[in-house]
Amino acid sequence: MGSPRVNVLGTGISPISMPTALSQIDDWIQGRARQYVCVCTVHTVMQCRRSDALRRLVNASGMNTPDLMLAEMEHGQAAGHRHYFYGGGTEVASRLAQRMRERFPGLRIAGTHTPPFKSVDELSSDDTVELINRAEPDIVWVGISTPKQELWMARMRARLTAPVLIGVGAAFDFHSGTVAQAPSWMQRSGLEWLFRLAHEPRRLWRRYLVDNPWFLFELAQQKLGLRRYELT
């Protein structure tokens, strides 16, 4: 069973605390359920506004939450969860695994794989299924960017035996040290977007200077009852 949702421009966001989210993942692993989780940002919501197909896949997930990677790593360290990292650029997944082992001693890493830059159809191969299933992970962390990772999880969900797939996008780059993160004071002040924009203006200008303001405009319309968005 998936978590309850709050309708944000037609995308269902799970209004749950971190302990509740981690408990839900525990239940899925213990029950050997087959669920996928979307880590949803403003970028994800706006991508869902542009694509009905993507919105349906995101809304069909077991949970949609802003972030939980480091919290689950700490929690899984004690719970004995087996993690698999799928995604990132060259050697990013292996660097991420090493960083997580250093930060969380005793963390169980079932395996890593950096796929080539290919279409979702090509990445959803029998070889990939065999590679991941052979490692017997409890959680597969997927970092191949939105919307590709959501499409990949939905397509691979029935074929992978891991109870939980979690799409985390840029978290691979941040937590592996591949991409610098904003200073703590900027994160606390809600200015991490400005730090990222300054470092990657050509890639992120549309996301932060167009999508974010448009998101706020549409959210205001929804809150004021001027426009309705179906949660489908």
Phi, psi and chi 1 to 4 in degrees:
 res  aa     phi    psi   chi1   chi2   chi3   chi4
   1 MET       -  137.3  172.4 -177.7  -74.1      -
   2 GLY   -83.9  171.2      -      -      -      -
   3 SER   -82.3  159.6   62.9      -      -      -
   4 PRO   -61.1  159.6  -19.9   31.3      -      -
   5 ARG  -130.4  149.9  -53.4  -65.9  166.8   95.3
   6 VAL  -109.6  132.7  168.9      -      -      -
   7 ASN   -78.0  112.6 -174.7  -25.1      -      -
   8 VAL  -117.6   96.5  179.0      -      -      -
   9 LEU    56.2   34.1  -51.6 -172.3      -      -
  10 GLY    92.5   -5.9      -      -      -      -
  11 THR  -102.8  130.4  -61.8      -      -      -
  12 GLY   -86.4  112.6      -      -      -      -
  13 ILE  -100.9  134.2  -55.1  -60.6      -      -
  14 SER   -79.9  113.6  -53.0      -      -      -
  15 PRO   -85.3   68.3   33.9  -33.6      -      -
  16 ILE  -126.3  157.3   55.5  178.4      -      -
  17 SER   -80.0  165.1   65.6      -      -      -
  18 MET   -60.5  -45.5 -172.5   63.7   72.7      -
  19 PRO   -58.4  -38.7  -27.5   37.2      -      -
  20 THR   -66.4  -41.0  -58.6      -      -      -
  21 ALA   -62.2  -44.5      -      -      -      -
  22 LEU   -66.0  -37.8  -62.9  176.0      -      -
  23 SER   -64.3  -38.9  177.0      -      -      -
  24 GLN   -63.7  -41.1  177.4   65.3   85.6      -
  25 ILE   -63.5  -41.5  -69.4  172.4      -      -
  26 ASP   -55.0  -48.2  -80.8  -16.5      -      -
  27 ASP   -61.2  -41.8  -69.9  -15.3      -      -
  28 TRP   -63.8  -41.8  -73.6  -22.9      -      -
  29 ILE   -67.3  -44.9  -69.1  173.8      -      -
  30 GLN   -64.7  -35.5  -69.4  168.5   10.3      -
  31 GLY   -87.9    0.3      -      -      -      -
  32 ARG    51.8   39.5  -51.5  -47.9  -66.9  176.5
  33 ALA   -70.3  170.0      -      -      -      -
  34 ARG  -125.8   97.3  -67.0 -167.4 -179.0 -173.1
  35 GLN  -127.7  158.9  -65.0  -78.3   -1.9      -
  36 TYR  -129.3  151.3   62.0   92.7      -      -
  37 VAL  -121.8  134.6  176.0      -      -      -
  38 CYS  -107.0  123.0  -61.3      -      -      -
  39 VAL   -83.4  105.9  173.2      -      -      -
  40 CYS   -98.8  125.6  -74.6      -      -      -
  41 THR  -112.3  179.0   62.1      -      -      -
  42 VAL   -57.2  -38.0  169.3      -      -      -
  43 HIS   -59.3  -43.0  177.0   58.8      -      -
  44 THR   -62.4  -46.2  -51.2      -      -      -
  45 VAL   -60.4  -42.5  172.8      -      -      -
  46 MET   -70.1  -33.4  -64.8  -50.7  -70.8      -
  47 GLN   -63.5  -37.9  -68.7  -83.1   47.3      -
  48 CYS   -68.0  -31.1  -71.9      -      -      -
  49 ARG   -65.0  -30.8  -72.7  -75.2  -65.5  116.4
  50 ARG   -85.5  -20.3  -62.4 -173.6 -176.4   99.8
  51 SER  -134.1  111.8  169.7      -      -      -
  52 ASP   -62.3  -37.1  -68.8  -18.9      -      -
  53 ALA   -64.7  -44.5      -      -      -      -
  54 LEU   -64.6  -42.5  176.5   61.7      -      -
  55 ARG   -59.6  -40.7 -172.4 -178.5   67.7 -108.0
  56 ARG   -63.9  -39.4  -74.4 -168.1  -69.5  -90.7
  57 LEU   -66.5  -43.0  -66.5 -179.9      -      -
  58 VAL   -64.9  -42.6  171.0      -      -      -
  59 ASN   -71.2  -16.5  -73.7  -18.5      -      -
  60 ALA   -87.4   -1.6      -      -      -      -
  61 SER   -70.1  165.9   71.2      -      -      -
  62 GLY   -74.7  -25.9      -      -      -      -
  63 MET  -162.0  141.4 -174.2 -168.1  -51.1      -
  64 ASN  -124.3  115.5  -67.2  -30.9      -      -
  65 THR  -139.7  152.6 -179.3      -      -      -
  66 PRO   -63.8  -42.0  -24.5   35.0      -      -
  67 ASP  -168.8  149.8 -168.3   19.3      -      -
  68 LEU  -164.7    9.8   50.3   68.2      -      -
  69 MET   -62.0  -55.3 -170.9  173.2 -162.2      -
  70 LEU   -67.1  -35.2  -67.4 -178.3      -      -
  71 ALA   -63.5  -41.8      -      -      -      -
  72 GLU   -69.9  -34.0  168.0   53.3   35.5      -
  73 MET   -60.6  -45.7  -69.9  -65.0  157.1      -
  74 GLU   -65.7  -44.5 -177.4  175.6    9.4      -
  75 HIS   -65.1  -44.9  176.9   74.4      -      -
  76 GLY   -67.7  -22.5      -      -      -      -
  77 GLN   -59.0  -43.6 -177.8 -178.0   21.3      -
  78 ALA   -81.5  -33.6      -      -      -      -
  79 ALA   -78.1  -15.0      -      -      -      -
  80 GLY    79.7   22.6      -      -      -      -
  81 HIS   -67.7  143.8  -64.4  163.2      -      -
  82 ARG   -99.3  123.9  -70.2  171.2   55.4   81.5
  83 HIS  -109.1  144.1  -58.2  -84.2      -      -
  84 TYR  -129.1  131.5 -167.0  101.0      -      -
  85 PHE  -106.5  117.8  -59.9  116.9      -      -
  86 TYR  -122.3  111.8  176.4   85.9      -      -
  87 GLY   136.8 -164.5      -      -      -      -
  88 GLY    79.9  172.3      -      -      -      -
  89 GLY   -80.2 -167.9      -      -      -      -
  90 THR   -54.5  120.8  -55.6      -      -      -
  91 GLU    65.6    5.0  -62.2 -175.3   -2.4      -
  92 VAL   -65.1  -43.2  168.0      -      -      -
  93 ALA   -61.7  -41.1      -      -      -      -
  94 SER   -69.1  -37.7   58.7      -      -      -
  95 ARG   -65.7  -38.5  -74.2 -159.3  -60.4  -90.2
  96 LEU   -61.8  -44.7  175.9   60.9      -      -
  97 ALA   -59.8  -43.4      -      -      -      -
  98 GLN   -63.7  -43.9 -176.9   58.1   34.9      -
  99 ARG   -61.0  -41.6  -75.6  -83.3 -175.0  114.5
 100 MET   -68.6  -36.8  -67.2  -60.4  100.2      -
 101 ARG   -63.5  -39.5  -73.1 -169.2 -176.4   99.8
 102 GLU   -69.0  -39.0  -67.4  169.2   -4.1      -
 103 ARG   -77.8  -32.7 -173.6  165.4 -177.8  172.4
 104 PHE  -127.5   79.6  -55.2  103.0      -      -
 105 PRO   -54.6  135.7  -25.9   35.5      -      -
 106 GLY    89.0   -3.9      -      -      -      -
 107 LEU   -60.0  135.7 -174.3   71.5      -      -
 108 ARG   -92.8  112.4  -57.8  177.7   69.7 -171.9
 109 ILE  -104.8  115.2  -53.8  -66.0      -      -
 110 ALA   -78.8  -26.6      -      -      -      -
 111 GLY   166.4  171.2      -      -      -      -
 112 THR  -140.9  153.9   67.9      -      -      -
 113 HIS  -156.1  128.4 -179.0   62.9      -      -
 114 THR  -102.7  106.2  -62.0      -      -      -
 115 PRO   -75.2  157.2   29.3  -35.3      -      -
 116 PRO   -69.1  163.3   26.0  -34.2      -      -
 117 PHE   -77.7   98.0 -173.3   77.2      -      -
 118 LYS  -138.3  175.0  -67.4 -176.2  175.7 -179.3
 119 SER   -72.4  164.6   68.6      -      -      -
 120 VAL   -59.1  -39.8  173.1      -      -      -
 121 ASP   -58.2  -45.4  -72.7  -19.2      -      -
 122 GLU   -70.2  -34.1  -67.4  171.2  -54.0      -
 123 LEU   -76.1  -19.9  -66.1  178.2      -      -
 124 SER   -89.8   55.8  -55.2      -      -      -
 125 SER   -97.4  162.3   65.7      -      -      -
 126 ASP   -62.4  -35.1  -68.5  -19.9      -      -
 127 ASP   -63.1  -39.7  -71.2  -17.0      -      -
 128 THR   -66.6  -42.8  -60.3      -      -      -
 129 VAL   -57.8  -48.0  170.8      -      -      -
 130 GLU   -64.3  -41.5 -178.1 -179.7   -3.2      -
 131 LEU   -60.4  -47.3  179.8   70.3      -      -
 132 ILE   -74.4  -43.6  -63.7  175.6      -      -
 133 ASN   -63.3  -34.3  -75.6  -12.6      -      -
 134 ARG   -64.4  -29.2 -171.9  167.3   58.8 -119.5
 135 ALA   -77.7  -16.4      -      -      -      -
 136 GLU    54.4   52.8  -61.1 -177.8  -15.7      -
 137 PRO   -78.9  160.0   31.4  -35.5      -      -
 138 ASP   -89.9  -35.5  -64.4  -48.4      -      -
 139 ILE  -130.9  129.9  -59.7  173.7      -      -
 140 VAL  -106.4  117.1  179.3      -      -      -
 141 TRP   -90.5  125.4  -61.5   90.9      -      -
 142 VAL  -114.7  117.9 -173.0      -      -      -
 143 GLY  -125.0   69.9      -      -      -      -
 144 ILE  -123.0   22.4   53.8  175.8      -      -
 145 SER    75.1  153.3   77.8      -      -      -
 146 THR   -86.0  136.7  -63.8      -      -      -
 147 PRO   -95.9    2.4   35.0  -36.3      -      -
 148 LYS   -59.8  -41.6 -175.5 -178.4  -71.4 -172.7
 149 GLN   -67.9  -35.2   64.5 -166.2   18.2      -
 150 GLU   -67.3  -42.2  -72.6   77.8   18.9      -
 151 LEU   -62.7  -42.0  -62.1  170.4      -      -
 152 TRP   -64.3  -44.5 -174.1   89.4      -      -
 153 MET   -63.6  -44.6  -71.1 -168.6  -62.0      -
 154 ALA   -62.5  -38.8      -      -      -      -
 155 ARG   -72.8  -35.3 -172.4  164.8  -60.7 -178.9
 156 MET   -92.6  -10.4  -62.9  -71.1  -84.8      -
 157 ARG   -53.3  -47.5 -178.8   54.4  -72.1 -178.0
 158 ALA   -72.6  -17.6      -      -      -      -
 159 ARG   -96.7  -17.9  -57.4  169.3   65.7 -170.6
 160 LEU   -99.1  135.6  -63.9  175.6      -      -
 161 THR   -84.2  -13.8   56.9      -      -      -
 162 ALA   -59.1  133.2      -      -      -      -
 163 PRO   -62.3  -32.1  -23.7   33.9      -      -
 164 VAL  -133.4  131.2 -175.2      -      -      -
 165 LEU  -114.7  134.6  -44.9  179.5      -      -
 166 ILE  -130.8  117.7  -54.4  179.0      -      -
 167 GLY   -88.1  119.3      -      -      -      -
 168 VAL  -122.7   -1.9  -66.9      -      -      -
 169 GLY    56.4 -121.5      -      -      -      -
 170 ALA   -69.7   -7.5      -      -      -      -
 171 ALA   -58.9  -30.2      -      -      -      -
 172 PHE   -59.3  -46.8  -87.8   44.6      -      -
 173 ASP   -67.1  -41.7  -71.0  -29.2      -      -
 174 PHE   -66.0  -52.4  -67.9  142.7      -      -
 175 HIS   -77.8  -14.9  -62.1  -45.8      -      -
 176 SER   -88.3   -9.9   67.9      -      -      -
 177 GLY    85.0    5.7      -      -      -      -
 178 THR   -68.2  -38.2  -56.0      -      -      -
 179 VAL  -120.4  133.3  172.9      -      -      -
 180 ALA   -67.1  142.2      -      -      -      -
 181 GLN   -97.8  156.3  -78.5 -169.0  -83.3      -
 182 ALA   -64.2  150.5      -      -      -      -
 183 PRO   -56.9  155.3  -21.9   32.0      -      -
 184 SER   -55.9  -38.4  -62.8      -      -      -
 185 TRP   -65.8  -32.7   70.3  -93.5      -      -
 186 MET   -71.9  -38.3  -66.6 -170.0   79.1      -
 187 GLN   -63.1  -44.4  -65.0 -177.4   38.6      -
 188 ARG   -65.8  -29.8  -69.3 -166.3  -60.0  -91.2
 189 SER   -89.3    1.5  -57.5      -      -      -
 190 GLY    74.0   25.4      -      -      -      -
 191 LEU  -109.8   14.4  -65.6  174.2      -      -
 192 GLU   -60.6  -32.9 -174.5  170.5    9.6      -
 193 TRP   -59.2  -38.0   69.1  -89.5      -      -
 194 LEU   -67.6  -38.4 -176.5   59.2      -      -
 195 PHE   -63.1  -45.5 -179.8   88.8      -      -
 196 ARG   -66.5  -41.0  -66.8 -169.9   64.1 -167.5
 197 LEU   -62.1  -40.5  178.2   60.8      -      -
 198 ALA   -65.0  -30.8      -      -      -      -
 199 HIS   -88.8  -27.3  -78.6   74.4      -      -
 200 GLU  -135.2   60.8  -61.3 -177.3   86.5      -
 201 PRO   -63.0  -38.7   22.8  -34.1      -      -
 202 ARG   -67.3  -33.4  -66.2 -176.7   64.3 -177.1
 203 ARG   -85.7  -32.5 -172.6  174.2   73.7   86.3
 204 LEU  -109.4   -2.6  -61.7  176.7      -      -
 205 TRP   -59.9  -43.6   73.1  -91.6      -      -
 206 ARG   -64.3  -40.7  179.1 -176.7  175.2   87.5
 207 ARG   -60.5  -45.8 -177.6 -178.9  -55.8 -172.4
 208 TYR   -93.0  -29.6  -68.5  126.3      -      -
 209 LEU   -97.9  -15.2  -59.8 -177.8      -      -
 210 VAL  -116.5  -57.9  178.0      -      -      -
 211 ASP   -64.0  -45.1  -80.7    2.3      -      -
 212 ASN   -62.5  -48.1  -77.1   16.0      -      -
 213 PRO   -61.9  -38.5  -25.5   36.3      -      -
 214 TRP   -66.7  -36.0 -169.0 -107.1      -      -
 215 PHE   -59.1  -47.6  168.1   82.0      -      -
 216 LEU   -63.5  -38.5  -66.8  174.1      -      -
 217 PHE   -62.8  -47.7  172.2   71.2      -      -
 218 GLU   -69.0  -36.1  -69.0 -156.8  -47.5      -
 219 LEU   -64.0  -39.6 -172.6   62.9      -      -
 220 ALA   -62.4  -41.7      -      -      -      -
 221 GLN   -60.3  -42.5  -72.7 -171.7  -50.7      -
 222 GLN   -64.7  -45.3 -176.9 -179.2   23.4      -
 223 LYS   -63.2  -36.2  -69.2  -69.7 -172.9 -178.4
 224 LEU   -83.7   -2.0  -67.2  171.2      -      -
 225 GLY    76.2   16.9      -      -      -      -
 226 LEU   -83.5  -17.4  -59.8  176.5      -      -
 227 ARG  -149.6  143.3 -173.0  167.8 -179.8  179.1
 228 ARG  -113.6  144.0  -63.1 -171.1   56.9  166.8
 229 TYR  -126.5  122.5  -61.1   86.1      -      -
 230 GLU   -76.6  136.7  -64.6  -61.9  -35.6      -
 231 LEU   -91.6   82.1 -167.0   61.3      -      -
 232 THR  -122.6      -   57.5      -      -      -
